[in-house]
Amino acid sequence: MSDAPSPSASPQPQPRNPLHGLTLEAIVTALADCYGWEGLGERIPLRCFTSDPSVASSLKFLRKTPWAREKVESLYLFMLRDQRRQQSSSPRP
């Protein structure tokens, strides 16, 4: 018998992966809250962010377009790093 995990086995925990457990909706919402739709469209020039943007239309497009989803995930990771950098450099009271 093979020792390889079966496809139905539960996925391994990913404690170092900041995207683990996050939905695409949560990522898009956080980016829109941080940058606004206009700023998001400037950073990633996709029509779903620039022309009548909404979370629903963005999700529909991003779920069908892996390269665009990768760009969104990358921007989300950049946003997290930037927020951590700003918190660590701000003086504590």
Helices and strands as residue ranges (DSSP letters): H 24-43, H 47-50, H 55-64, H 66-89
